[in-house]
Amino acid sequence: MHQAVTSVQGVAWVQNSNILAAFEDVSRHSALDKLIGHGIREGYDWQQGFTLISSHAGYKMVAKAAAMDIGGFAAVSSPTELAVRLAEQAGMALIGFVREQRFTVYTYPQYIVK
């Protein structure tokens, strides 16, 4: 018997170096939607933390975060060129290639506290 392997995407809300909430789904968009819904119910101040995703920062994900006025968006992989432009227009810090001790800042480095 073969067992199916399902890949999931993760999204977390990080504030003051703490993960306050994390959600998984087979769709990264659905995982982000879950996080946004949770944040609305909990009254998150979207300017006081950032979203961390387990995939690349595509423009649709960044646009969804920008629509919520989320101040920071970090991904374990690269952002697309359009995502960088959208983040810049939205005033959002965009970070890619997040690892334990390093990351690449694409927009608004002045928002990043190390």
Biopython code that builds the backbone (N, CA, C, O; Angstrom):
import numpy as np
from Bio.PDB.StructureBuilder import StructureBuilder

atoms = [
    (1, "MET", "N", (0.841, -1.166, 0.000)),
    (1, "MET", "CA", (0.000, 0.000, 0.000)),
    (1, "MET", "C", (0.895, 1.240, 0.000)),
    (1, "MET", "O", (1.837, 1.344, 0.786)),
    (2, "HIS", "N", (0.584, 2.172, -0.892)),
    (2, "HIS", "CA", (1.319, 3.429, -0.958)),
    (2, "HIS", "C", (0.569, 4.494, -0.186)),
    (2, "HIS", "O", (-0.658, 4.585, -0.232)),
    (3, "GLN", "N", (1.337, 5.288, 0.518)),
    (3, "GLN", "CA", (0.737, 6.367, 1.279)),
    (3, "GLN", "C", (0.989, 7.679, 0.551)),
    (3, "GLN", "O", (2.114, 7.964, 0.140)),
    (4, "ALA", "N", (-0.049, 8.464, 0.396)),
    (4, "ALA", "CA", (0.076, 9.751, -0.280)),
    (4, "ALA", "C", (0.838, 10.730, 0.601)),
    (4, "ALA", "O", (0.655, 10.763, 1.817)),
    (5, "VAL", "N", (1.686, 11.518, -0.024)),
    (5, "VAL", "CA", (2.419, 12.557, 0.683)),
    (5, "VAL", "C", (1.830, 13.897, 0.260)),
    (5, "VAL", "O", (1.762, 14.210, -0.928)),
    (6, "THR", "N", (1.417, 14.661, 1.220)),
    (6, "THR", "CA", (0.814, 15.956, 0.942)),
    (6, "THR", "C", (1.737, 17.056, 1.450)),
    (6, "THR", "O", (2.193, 17.032, 2.593)),
    (7, "SER", "N", (1.994, 18.003, 0.586)),
    (7, "SER", "CA", (2.830, 19.140, 0.957)),
    (7, "SER", "C", (1.934, 20.254, 1.463)),
    (7, "SER", "O", (0.883, 20.529, 0.883)),
    (8, "VAL", "N", (2.348, 20.888, 2.535)),
    (8, "VAL", "CA", (1.589, 22.017, 3.065)),
    (8, "VAL", "C", (2.484, 23.247, 3.118)),
    (8, "VAL", "O", (3.711, 23.153, 3.152)),
    (9, "GLN", "N", (1.835, 24.388, 3.124)),
    (9, "GLN", "CA", (2.525, 25.665, 3.251)),
    (9, "GLN", "C", (2.205, 26.247, 4.617)),
    (9, "GLN", "O", (1.101, 26.067, 5.130)),
    (10, "GLY", "N", (3.151, 26.930, 5.194)),
    (10, "GLY", "CA", (2.951, 27.537, 6.495)),
    (10, "GLY", "C", (3.043, 29.046, 6.440)),
    (10, "GLY", "O", (3.800, 29.613, 5.651)),
    (11, "VAL", "N", (2.261, 29.687, 7.290)),
    (11, "VAL", "CA", (2.274, 31.139, 7.433)),
    (11, "VAL", "C", (2.223, 31.447, 8.927)),
    (11, "VAL", "O", (1.457, 30.836, 9.672)),
    (12, "ALA", "N", (3.043, 32.398, 9.351)),
    (12, "ALA", "CA", (3.071, 32.759, 10.771)),
    (12, "ALA", "C", (3.026, 34.276, 10.922)),
    (12, "ALA", "O", (3.446, 35.022, 10.037)),
    (13, "TRP", "N", (2.504, 34.710, 12.067)),
    (13, "TRP", "CA", (2.563, 36.121, 12.448)),
    (13, "TRP", "C", (3.616, 36.237, 13.540)),
    (13, "TRP", "O", (3.536, 35.568, 14.571)),
    (14, "VAL", "N", (4.604, 37.093, 13.304)),
    (14, "VAL", "CA", (5.721, 37.260, 14.222)),
    (14, "VAL", "C", (5.704, 38.678, 14.763)),
    (14, "VAL", "O", (5.595, 39.647, 14.012)),
    (15, "GLN", "N", (5.813, 38.779, 16.083)),
    (15, "GLN", "CA", (5.841, 40.086, 16.727)),
    (15, "GLN", "C", (6.814, 40.013, 17.896)),
    (15, "GLN", "O", (6.745, 39.093, 18.711)),
    (16, "ASN", "N", (7.715, 40.981, 17.976)),
    (16, "ASN", "CA", (8.718, 41.001, 19.046)),
    (16, "ASN", "C", (9.483, 39.675, 19.145)),
    (16, "ASN", "O", (9.710, 39.159, 20.239)),
    (17, "SER", "N", (9.869, 39.144, 18.008)),
    (17, "SER", "CA", (10.632, 37.885, 17.908)),
    (17, "SER", "C", (9.868, 36.657, 18.378)),
    (17, "SER", "O", (10.470, 35.605, 18.598)),
    (18, "ASN", "N", (8.560, 36.769, 18.534)),
    (18, "ASN", "CA", (7.728, 35.641, 18.957)),
    (18, "ASN", "C", (6.702, 35.310, 17.889)),
    (18, "ASN", "O", (6.092, 36.205, 17.303)),
    (19, "ILE", "N", (6.514, 34.027, 17.640)),
    (19, "ILE", "CA", (5.451, 33.597, 16.733)),
    (19, "ILE", "C", (4.154, 33.587, 17.538)),
    (19, "ILE", "O", (3.985, 32.781, 18.453)),
    (20, "LEU", "N", (3.242, 34.489, 17.186)),
    (20, "LEU", "CA", (1.971, 34.592, 17.906)),
    (20, "LEU", "C", (0.916, 33.650, 17.344)),
    (20, "LEU", "O", (0.024, 33.209, 18.067)),
    (21, "ALA", "N", (1.017, 33.342, 16.052)),
    (21, "ALA", "CA", (0.050, 32.445, 15.420)),
    (21, "ALA", "C", (0.695, 31.827, 14.188)),
    (21, "ALA", "O", (1.526, 32.454, 13.530)),
    (22, "ALA", "N", (0.309, 30.602, 13.884)),
    (22, "ALA", "CA", (0.806, 29.922, 12.685)),
    (22, "ALA", "C", (-0.314, 29.060, 12.118)),
    (22, "ALA", "O", (-1.086, 28.451, 12.859)),
    (23, "PHE", "N", (-0.388, 29.019, 10.796)),
    (23, "PHE", "CA", (-1.416, 28.254, 10.111)),
    (23, "PHE", "C", (-0.798, 27.514, 8.937)),
    (23, "PHE", "O", (0.157, 27.989, 8.323)),
    (24, "GLU", "N", (-1.347, 26.351, 8.634)),
    (24, "GLU", "CA", (-0.896, 25.553, 7.500)),
    (24, "GLU", "C", (-2.086, 25.239, 6.606)),
    (24, "GLU", "O", (-3.231, 25.174, 7.054)),
    (25, "ASP", "N", (-1.780, 25.047, 5.332)),
    (25, "ASP", "CA", (-2.789, 24.628, 4.374)),
    (25, "ASP", "C", (-2.048, 24.133, 3.137)),
    (25, "ASP", "O", (-0.877, 24.459, 2.941)),
    (26, "VAL", "N", (-2.719, 23.357, 2.310)),
    (26, "VAL", "CA", (-2.087, 22.935, 1.058)),
    (26, "VAL", "C", (-1.937, 24.129, 0.123)),
    (26, "VAL", "O", (-1.115, 24.101, -0.793)),
    (27, "SER", "N", (-2.712, 25.160, 0.347)),
    (27, "SER", "CA", (-2.626, 26.394, -0.427)),
    (27, "SER", "C", (-2.009, 27.491, 0.436)),
    (27, "SER", "O", (-2.495, 27.779, 1.529)),
    (28, "ARG", "N", (-0.950, 28.092, -0.056)),
    (28, "ARG", "CA", (-0.330, 29.173, 0.714)),
    (28, "ARG", "C", (-1.276, 30.358, 0.849)),
    (28, "ARG", "O", (-1.238, 31.075, 1.848)),
    (29, "HIS", "N", (-2.119, 30.563, -0.146)),
    (29, "HIS", "CA", (-3.099, 31.653, -0.071)),
    (29, "HIS", "C", (-4.127, 31.381, 1.024)),
    (29, "HIS", "O", (-4.508, 32.289, 1.762)),
    (30, "SER", "N", (-4.567, 30.147, 1.126)),
    (30, "SER", "CA", (-5.532, 29.793, 2.183)),
    (30, "SER", "C", (-4.893, 29.913, 3.558)),
    (30, "SER", "O", (-5.541, 30.339, 4.513)),
    (31, "ALA", "N", (-3.622, 29.538, 3.658)),
    (31, "ALA", "CA", (-2.927, 29.677, 4.946)),
    (31, "ALA", "C", (-2.852, 31.153, 5.341)),
    (31, "ALA", "O", (-3.070, 31.495, 6.503)),
    (32, "LEU", "N", (-2.546, 32.026, 4.382)),
    (32, "LEU", "CA", (-2.501, 33.461, 4.673)),
    (32, "LEU", "C", (-3.889, 33.983, 5.031)),
    (32, "LEU", "O", (-4.026, 34.810, 5.932)),
    (33, "ASP", "N", (-4.910, 33.511, 4.338)),
    (33, "ASP", "CA", (-6.283, 33.916, 4.669)),
    (33, "ASP", "C", (-6.645, 33.534, 6.099)),
    (33, "ASP", "O", (-7.278, 34.313, 6.812)),
    (34, "LYS", "N", (-6.246, 32.343, 6.514)),
    (34, "LYS", "CA", (-6.496, 31.907, 7.893)),
    (34, "LYS", "C", (-5.814, 32.840, 8.886)),
    (34, "LYS", "O", (-6.403, 33.225, 9.895)),
    (35, "LEU", "N", (-4.575, 33.196, 8.593)),
    (35, "LEU", "CA", (-3.835, 34.098, 9.473)),
    (35, "LEU", "C", (-4.502, 35.468, 9.541)),
    (35, "LEU", "O", (-4.647, 36.039, 10.622)),
    (36, "ILE", "N", (-4.899, 35.985, 8.409)),
    (36, "ILE", "CA", (-5.546, 37.299, 8.374)),
    (36, "ILE", "C", (-6.858, 37.269, 9.158)),
    (36, "ILE", "O", (-7.133, 38.178, 9.941)),
    (37, "GLY", "N", (-7.661, 36.238, 8.954)),
    (37, "GLY", "CA", (-8.906, 36.119, 9.706)),
    (37, "GLY", "C", (-8.662, 36.053, 11.202)),
    (37, "GLY", "O", (-9.365, 36.695, 11.983)),
    (38, "HIS", "N", (-7.661, 35.274, 11.600)),
    (38, "HIS", "CA", (-7.306, 35.172, 13.013)),
    (38, "HIS", "C", (-6.849, 36.531, 13.551)),
    (38, "HIS", "O", (-7.251, 36.944, 14.639)),
    (39, "GLY", "N", (-6.010, 37.216, 12.779)),
    (39, "GLY", "CA", (-5.506, 38.518, 13.210)),
    (39, "GLY", "C", (-6.596, 39.557, 13.358)),
    (39, "GLY", "O", (-6.545, 40.397, 14.257)),
    (40, "ILE", "N", (-7.573, 39.502, 12.487)),
    (40, "ILE", "CA", (-8.702, 40.424, 12.593)),
    (40, "ILE", "C", (-9.489, 40.141, 13.872)),
    (40, "ILE", "O", (-9.848, 41.061, 14.606)),
    (41, "ARG", "N", (-9.753, 38.857, 14.132)),
    (41, "ARG", "CA", (-10.496, 38.482, 15.348)),
    (41, "ARG", "C", (-9.739, 38.862, 16.621)),
    (41, "ARG", "O", (-10.343, 39.259, 17.617)),
    (42, "GLU", "N", (-8.410, 38.737, 16.578)),
    (42, "GLU", "CA", (-7.588, 39.023, 17.753)),
    (42, "GLU", "C", (-7.206, 40.498, 17.863)),
    (42, "GLU", "O", (-6.647, 40.916, 18.877)),
    (43, "GLY", "N", (-7.498, 41.280, 16.845)),
    (43, "GLY", "CA", (-7.187, 42.703, 16.872)),
    (43, "GLY", "C", (-5.711, 43.020, 16.679)),
    (43, "GLY", "O", (-5.202, 43.971, 17.273)),
    (44, "TYR", "N", (-5.021, 42.242, 15.862)),
    (44, "TYR", "CA", (-3.600, 42.497, 15.629)),
    (44, "TYR", "C", (-3.365, 43.890, 15.049)),
    (44, "TYR", "O", (-4.134, 44.368, 14.215)),
    (45, "ASP", "N", (-2.311, 44.517, 15.497)),
    (45, "ASP", "CA", (-1.834, 45.752, 14.889)),
    (45, "ASP", "C", (-0.838, 45.314, 13.818)),
    (45, "ASP", "O", (0.297, 44.949, 14.126)),
    (46, "TRP", "N", (-1.262, 45.354, 12.584)),
    (46, "TRP", "CA", (-0.461, 44.816, 11.481)),
    (46, "TRP", "C", (0.845, 45.556, 11.260)),
    (46, "TRP", "O", (1.693, 45.077, 10.508)),
    (47, "GLN", "N", (1.030, 46.685, 11.878)),
    (47, "GLN", "CA", (2.281, 47.435, 11.748)),
    (47, "GLN", "C", (3.307, 47.035, 12.805)),
    (47, "GLN", "O", (4.446, 47.500, 12.759)),
    (48, "GLN", "N", (2.929, 46.195, 13.741)),
    (48, "GLN", "CA", (3.818, 45.853, 14.856)),
    (48, "GLN", "C", (4.461, 44.480, 14.728)),
    (48, "GLN", "O", (4.966, 43.945, 15.715)),
    (49, "GLY", "N", (4.451, 43.909, 13.553)),
    (49, "GLY", "CA", (5.063, 42.606, 13.351)),
    (49, "GLY", "C", (5.196, 42.334, 11.869)),
    (49, "GLY", "O", (5.181, 43.253, 11.051)),
    (50, "PHE", "N", (5.327, 41.058, 11.530)),
    (50, "PHE", "CA", (5.438, 40.698, 10.122)),
    (50, "PHE", "C", (4.919, 39.294, 9.880)),
    (50, "PHE", "O", (4.817, 38.474, 10.793)),
    (51, "THR", "N", (4.596, 39.045, 8.630)),
    (51, "THR", "CA", (4.152, 37.736, 8.187)),
    (51, "THR", "C", (5.368, 36.968, 7.685)),
    (51, "THR", "O", (6.197, 37.514, 6.956)),
    (52, "LEU", "N", (5.471, 35.720, 8.070)),
    (52, "LEU", "CA", (6.540, 34.828, 7.616)),
    (52, "LEU", "C", (5.894, 33.673, 6.883)),
    (52, "LEU", "O", (5.007, 33.012, 7.422)),
    (53, "ILE", "N", (6.335, 33.419, 5.640)),
    (53, "ILE", "CA", (5.754, 32.324, 4.861)),
    (53, "ILE", "C", (6.834, 31.316, 4.473)),
    (53, "ILE", "O", (8.015, 31.645, 4.367)),
    (54, "SER", "N", (6.389, 30.086, 4.266)),
    (54, "SER", "CA", (7.316, 28.992, 3.981)),
    (54, "SER", "C", (7.575, 28.808, 2.493)),
    (54, "SER", "O", (8.107, 27.776, 2.084)),
    (55, "SER", "N", (7.215, 29.775, 1.689)),
    (55, "SER", "CA", (7.413, 29.666, 0.249)),
    (55, "SER", "C", (8.006, 30.970, -0.282)),
    (55, "SER", "O", (8.553, 31.767, 0.480)),
    (56, "HIS", "N", (7.895, 31.177, -1.576)),
    (56, "HIS", "CA", (8.389, 32.436, -2.143)),
    (56, "HIS", "C", (7.354, 33.541, -1.954)),
    (56, "HIS", "O", (6.188, 33.270, -1.665)),
    (57, "ALA", "N", (7.781, 34.763, -2.116)),
    (57, "ALA", "CA", (6.896, 35.924, -1.961)),
    (57, "ALA", "C", (6.385, 36.342, -3.330)),
    (57, "ALA", "O", (6.980, 37.188, -3.998)),
    (58, "GLY", "N", (5.291, 35.748, -3.731)),
    (58, "GLY", "CA", (4.675, 36.110, -4.996)),
    (58, "GLY", "C", (3.874, 37.397, -4.873)),
    (58, "GLY", "O", (3.518, 37.815, -3.772)),
    (59, "TYR", "N", (3.596, 38.017, -6.003)),
    (59, "TYR", "CA", (2.930, 39.312, -5.956)),
    (59, "TYR", "C", (1.519, 39.217, -5.388)),
    (59, "TYR", "O", (1.061, 40.163, -4.746)),
    (60, "LYS", "N", (0.817, 38.111, -5.601)),
    (60, "LYS", "CA", (-0.541, 37.994, -5.063)),
    (60, "LYS", "C", (-0.523, 37.915, -3.540)),
    (60, "LYS", "O", (-1.393, 38.477, -2.874)),
    (61, "MET", "N", (0.458, 37.225, -2.999)),
    (61, "MET", "CA", (0.578, 37.139, -1.537)),
    (61, "MET", "C", (0.920, 38.507, -0.954)),
    (61, "MET", "O", (0.342, 38.918, 0.053)),
    (62, "VAL", "N", (1.853, 39.207, -1.583)),
    (62, "VAL", "CA", (2.250, 40.534, -1.122)),
    (62, "VAL", "C", (1.085, 41.509, -1.269)),
    (62, "VAL", "O", (0.873, 42.350, -0.396)),
    (63, "ALA", "N", (0.335, 41.410, -2.348)),
    (63, "ALA", "CA", (-0.818, 42.288, -2.545)),
    (63, "ALA", "C", (-1.867, 42.057, -1.466)),
    (63, "ALA", "O", (-2.470, 43.010, -0.973)),
    (64, "LYS", "N", (-2.089, 40.806, -1.098)),
    (64, "LYS", "CA", (-3.056, 40.480, -0.045)),
    (64, "LYS", "C", (-2.601, 41.071, 1.290)),
    (64, "LYS", "O", (-3.407, 41.626, 2.037)),
    (65, "ALA", "N", (-1.314, 40.950, 1.583)),
    (65, "ALA", "CA", (-0.763, 41.512, 2.819)),
    (65, "ALA", "C", (-0.837, 43.041, 2.791)),
    (65, "ALA", "O", (-1.165, 43.663, 3.801)),
    (66, "ALA", "N", (-0.539, 43.637, 1.657)),
    (66, "ALA", "CA", (-0.595, 45.095, 1.529)),
    (66, "ALA", "C", (-2.019, 45.605, 1.710)),
    (66, "ALA", "O", (-2.225, 46.673, 2.285)),
    (67, "ALA", "N", (-3.003, 44.854, 1.225)),
    (67, "ALA", "CA", (-4.405, 45.251, 1.384)),
    (67, "ALA", "C", (-4.801, 45.296, 2.857)),
    (67, "ALA", "O", (-5.707, 46.040, 3.234)),
    (68, "MET", "N", (-4.126, 44.503, 3.694)),
    (68, "MET", "CA", (-4.393, 44.503, 5.132)),
    (68, "MET", "C", (-3.496, 45.503, 5.863)),
    (68, "MET", "O", (-3.601, 45.654, 7.080)),
    (69, "ASP", "N", (-2.621, 46.182, 5.131)),
    (69, "ASP", "CA", (-1.672, 47.144, 5.693)),
    (69, "ASP", "C", (-0.668, 46.464, 6.629)),
    (69, "ASP", "O", (-0.256, 47.037, 7.638)),
    (70, "ILE", "N", (-0.283, 45.236, 6.277)),
    (70, "ILE", "CA", (0.743, 44.521, 7.029)),
    (70, "ILE", "C", (2.085, 45.186, 6.732)),
    (70, "ILE", "O", (2.439, 45.381, 5.569)),
    (71, "GLY", "N", (2.820, 45.527, 7.765)),
    (71, "GLY", "CA", (4.046, 46.299, 7.607)),
    (71, "GLY", "C", (5.256, 45.529, 7.126)),
    (71, "GLY", "O", (6.190, 46.125, 6.590)),
    (72, "GLY", "N", (5.263, 44.207, 7.307)),
    (72, "GLY", "CA", (6.416, 43.413, 6.907)),
    (72, "GLY", "C", (6.018, 42.045, 6.402)),
    (72, "GLY", "O", (5.081, 41.429, 6.909)),
    (73, "PHE", "N", (6.736, 41.576, 5.401)),
    (73, "PHE", "CA", (6.452, 40.286, 4.777)),
    (73, "PHE", "C", (7.777, 39.590, 4.531)),
    (73, "PHE", "O", (8.636, 40.113, 3.822)),
    (74, "ALA", "N", (7.946, 38.418, 5.112)),
    (74, "ALA", "CA", (9.194, 37.670, 4.988)),
    (74, "ALA", "C", (8.911, 36.287, 4.424)),
    (74, "ALA", "O", (7.895, 35.671, 4.745)),
    (75, "ALA", "N", (9.813, 35.806, 3.582)),
    (75, "ALA", "CA", (9.647, 34.507, 2.945)),
    (75, "ALA", "C", (10.960, 33.731, 2.994)),
    (75, "ALA", "O", (12.041, 34.320, 3.005)),
    (76, "VAL", "N", (10.853, 32.421, 3.022)),
    (76, "VAL", "CA", (12.064, 31.606, 3.049)),
    (76, "VAL", "C", (12.724, 31.510, 1.680)),
    (76, "VAL", "O", (13.859, 31.049, 1.566)),
    (77, "SER", "N", (12.021, 31.941, 0.651)),
    (77, "SER", "CA", (12.566, 31.927, -0.697)),
    (77, "SER", "C", (12.542, 33.350, -1.263)),
    (77, "SER", "O", (12.391, 34.321, -0.522)),
    (78, "SER", "N", (12.689, 33.455, -2.557)),
    (78, "SER", "CA", (12.819, 34.768, -3.190)),
    (78, "SER", "C", (11.468, 35.435, -3.439)),
    (78, "SER", "O", (10.445, 34.758, -3.543)),
    (79, "PRO", "N", (11.468, 36.754, -3.532)),
    (79, "PRO", "CA", (10.278, 37.457, -3.994)),
    (79, "PRO", "C", (10.330, 37.588, -5.514)),
    (79, "PRO", "O", (11.401, 37.522, -6.117)),
    (80, "THR", "N", (9.175, 37.771, -6.114)),
    (80, "THR", "CA", (9.160, 38.066, -7.538)),
    (80, "THR", "C", (9.436, 39.560, -7.722)),
    (80, "THR", "O", (9.322, 40.340, -6.777)),
    (81, "GLU", "N", (9.794, 39.943, -8.929)),
    (81, "GLU", "CA", (10.073, 41.356, -9.207)),
    (81, "GLU", "C", (8.835, 42.208, -8.964)),
    (81, "GLU", "O", (8.932, 43.306, -8.415)),
    (82, "LEU", "N", (7.678, 41.710, -9.370)),
    (82, "LEU", "CA", (6.443, 42.458, -9.155)),
    (82, "LEU", "C", (6.126, 42.571, -7.665)),
    (82, "LEU", "O", (5.618, 43.600, -7.219)),
    (83, "ALA", "N", (6.416, 41.536, -6.899)),
    (83, "ALA", "CA", (6.194, 41.593, -5.448)),
    (83, "ALA", "C", (7.047, 42.684, -4.816)),
    (83, "ALA", "O", (6.586, 43.385, -3.914)),
    (84, "VAL", "N", (8.275, 42.835, -5.273)),
    (84, "VAL", "CA", (9.157, 43.881, -4.754)),
    (84, "VAL", "C", (8.562, 45.254, -5.061)),
    (84, "VAL", "O", (8.530, 46.127, -4.194)),
    (85, "ARG", "N", (8.097, 45.442, -6.283)),
    (85, "ARG", "CA", (7.502, 46.738, -6.653)),
    (85, "ARG", "C", (6.242, 47.031, -5.831)),
    (85, "ARG", "O", (6.039, 48.158, -5.380)),
    (86, "LEU", "N", (5.399, 46.015, -5.641)),
    (86, "LEU", "CA", (4.181, 46.202, -4.850)),
    (86, "LEU", "C", (4.503, 46.546, -3.401)),
    (86, "LEU", "O", (3.886, 47.436, -2.816)),
    (87, "ALA", "N", (5.466, 45.840, -2.828)),
    (87, "ALA", "CA", (5.856, 46.120, -1.439)),
    (87, "ALA", "C", (6.393, 47.537, -1.307)),
    (87, "ALA", "O", (6.095, 48.236, -0.338)),
    (88, "GLU", "N", (7.179, 47.950, -2.279)),
    (88, "GLU", "CA", (7.734, 49.299, -2.258)),
    (88, "GLU", "C", (6.616, 50.342, -2.306)),
    (88, "GLU", "O", (6.636, 51.308, -1.544)),
    (89, "GLN", "N", (5.651, 50.151, -3.191)),
    (89, "GLN", "CA", (4.520, 51.083, -3.314)),
    (89, "GLN", "C", (3.659, 51.093, -2.055)),
    (89, "GLN", "O", (3.105, 52.130, -1.690)),
    (90, "ALA", "N", (3.545, 49.946, -1.391)),
    (90, "ALA", "CA", (2.698, 49.827, -0.205)),
    (90, "ALA", "C", (3.393, 50.268, 1.072)),
    (90, "ALA", "O", (2.750, 50.348, 2.119)),
    (91, "GLY", "N", (4.692, 50.559, 1.016)),
    (91, "GLY", "CA", (5.427, 50.936, 2.218)),
    (91, "GLY", "C", (5.710, 49.737, 3.114)),
    (91, "GLY", "O", (5.859, 49.885, 4.327)),
    (92, "MET", "N", (5.783, 48.560, 2.524)),
    (92, "MET", "CA", (5.971, 47.314, 3.260)),
    (92, "MET", "C", (7.420, 46.835, 3.157)),
    (92, "MET", "O", (8.005, 46.820, 2.074)),
    (93, "ALA", "N", (7.984, 46.446, 4.292)),
    (93, "ALA", "CA", (9.309, 45.824, 4.283)),
    (93, "ALA", "C", (9.154, 44.418, 3.711)),
    (93, "ALA", "O", (8.316, 43.644, 4.173)),
    (94, "LEU", "N", (9.959, 44.091, 2.709)),
    (94, "LEU", "CA", (9.910, 42.773, 2.078)),
    (94, "LEU", "C", (11.262, 42.101, 2.247)),
    (94, "LEU", "O", (12.302, 42.666, 1.908)),
    (95, "ILE", "N", (11.228, 40.886, 2.778)),
    (95, "ILE", "CA", (12.446, 40.147, 3.105)),
    (95, "ILE", "C", (12.359, 38.771, 2.453)),
    (95, "ILE", "O", (11.304, 38.136, 2.462)),
    (96, "GLY", "N", (13.464, 38.322, 1.894)),
    (96, "GLY", "CA", (13.499, 37.000, 1.289)),
    (96, "GLY", "C", (14.669, 36.188, 1.799)),
    (96, "GLY", "O", (15.528, 36.697, 2.519)),
    (97, "PHE", "N", (14.697, 34.941, 1.428)),
    (97, "PHE", "CA", (15.766, 34.006, 1.785)),
    (97, "PHE", "C", (16.046, 34.004, 3.292)),
    (97, "PHE", "O", (17.198, 34.041, 3.725)),
    (98, "VAL", "N", (14.977, 33.960, 4.071)),
    (98, "VAL", "CA", (15.102, 33.979, 5.531)),
    (98, "VAL", "C", (15.705, 32.661, 6.013)),
    (98, "VAL", "O", (15.201, 31.579, 5.714)),
    (99, "ARG", "N", (16.786, 32.782, 6.759)),
    (99, "ARG", "CA", (17.444, 31.640, 7.400)),
    (99, "ARG", "C", (17.658, 32.008, 8.862)),
    (99, "ARG", "O", (17.344, 33.126, 9.270)),
    (100, "GLU", "N", (18.176, 31.102, 9.634)),
    (100, "GLU", "CA", (18.318, 31.340, 11.068)),
    (100, "GLU", "C", (19.143, 32.582, 11.386)),
    (100, "GLU", "O", (18.766, 33.352, 12.269)),
    (101, "GLN", "N", (20.233, 32.791, 10.705)),
    (101, "GLN", "CA", (21.123, 33.911, 11.028)),
    (101, "GLN", "C", (21.282, 34.929, 9.896)),
    (101, "GLN", "O", (22.123, 35.824, 9.986)),
    (102, "ARG", "N", (20.484, 34.803, 8.834)),
    (102, "ARG", "CA", (20.642, 35.755, 7.730)),
    (102, "ARG", "C", (19.349, 35.874, 6.929)),
    (102, "ARG", "O", (18.476, 35.009, 6.997)),
    (103, "PHE", "N", (19.244, 36.961, 6.173)),
    (103, "PHE", "CA", (18.108, 37.202, 5.293)),
    (103, "PHE", "C", (18.484, 38.322, 4.344)),
    (103, "PHE", "O", (19.481, 39.011, 4.558)),
    (104, "THR", "N", (17.701, 38.509, 3.306)),
    (104, "THR", "CA", (17.923, 39.568, 2.324)),
    (104, "THR", "C", (16.746, 40.533, 2.373)),
    (104, "THR", "O", (15.594, 40.124, 2.238)),
    (105, "VAL", "N", (17.041, 41.816, 2.568)),
    (105, "VAL", "CA", (15.997, 42.843, 2.631)),
    (105, "VAL", "C", (15.878, 43.486, 1.244)),
    (105, "VAL", "O", (16.867, 43.953, 0.680)),
    (106, "TYR", "N", (14.663, 43.503, 0.709)),
    (106, "TYR", "CA", (14.422, 44.050, -0.628)),
    (106, "TYR", "C", (13.823, 45.451, -0.581)),
    (106, "TYR", "O", (14.102, 46.267, -1.460)),
    (107, "THR", "N", (13.022, 45.738, 0.407)),
    (107, "THR", "CA", (12.413, 47.070, 0.520)),
    (107, "THR", "C", (12.411, 47.529, 1.965)),
    (107, "THR", "O", (12.302, 46.715, 2.882)),
    (108, "TYR", "N", (12.529, 48.804, 2.163)),
    (108, "TYR", "CA", (12.446, 49.460, 3.465)),
    (108, "TYR", "C", (13.335, 48.833, 4.550)),
    (108, "TYR", "O", (12.836, 48.389, 5.584)),
    (109, "PRO", "N", (14.640, 48.800, 4.312)),
    (109, "PRO", "CA", (15.554, 48.229, 5.328)),
    (109, "PRO", "C", (15.516, 49.000, 6.652)),
    (109, "PRO", "O", (15.864, 48.449, 7.696)),
    (110, "GLN", "N", (15.102, 50.256, 6.616)),
    (110, "GLN", "CA", (15.039, 51.051, 7.833)),
    (110, "GLN", "C", (13.987, 50.519, 8.811)),
    (110, "GLN", "O", (14.024, 50.859, 9.994)),
    (111, "TYR", "N", (13.059, 49.697, 8.340)),
    (111, "TYR", "CA", (12.043, 49.116, 9.214)),
    (111, "TYR", "C", (12.540, 47.880, 9.971)),
    (111, "TYR", "O", (11.882, 47.403, 10.895)),
    (112, "ILE", "N", (13.690, 47.377, 9.575)),
    (112, "ILE", "CA", (14.179, 46.117, 10.113)),
    (112, "ILE", "C", (15.059, 46.392, 11.338)),
    (112, "ILE", "O", (16.030, 47.145, 11.262)),
    (113, "VAL", "N", (14.708, 45.778, 12.446)),
    (113, "VAL", "CA", (15.500, 45.888, 13.674)),
    (113, "VAL", "C", (16.202, 44.552, 13.872)),
    (113, "VAL", "O", (15.562, 43.506, 13.986)),
    (114, "LYS", "N", (17.530, 44.607, 13.909)),
    (114, "LYS", "CA", (18.291, 43.350, 14.051)),
    (114, "LYS", "C", (18.627, 43.092, 15.481)),
    (114, "LYS", "O", (19.263, 42.086, 15.793)),
]
sb = StructureBuilder()
sb.init_structure("model")
sb.init_model(0)
sb.init_chain("A")
sb.init_seg("    ")
for serial, (resi, resn, name, xyz) in enumerate(atoms, 1):
    if name == "N":
        sb.init_residue(resn, " ", resi, " ")
    sb.init_atom(name, np.array(xyz, "f"), 0.0, 1.0, " ", f" {name:<3s}", serial, name[0])
structure = sb.get_structure()
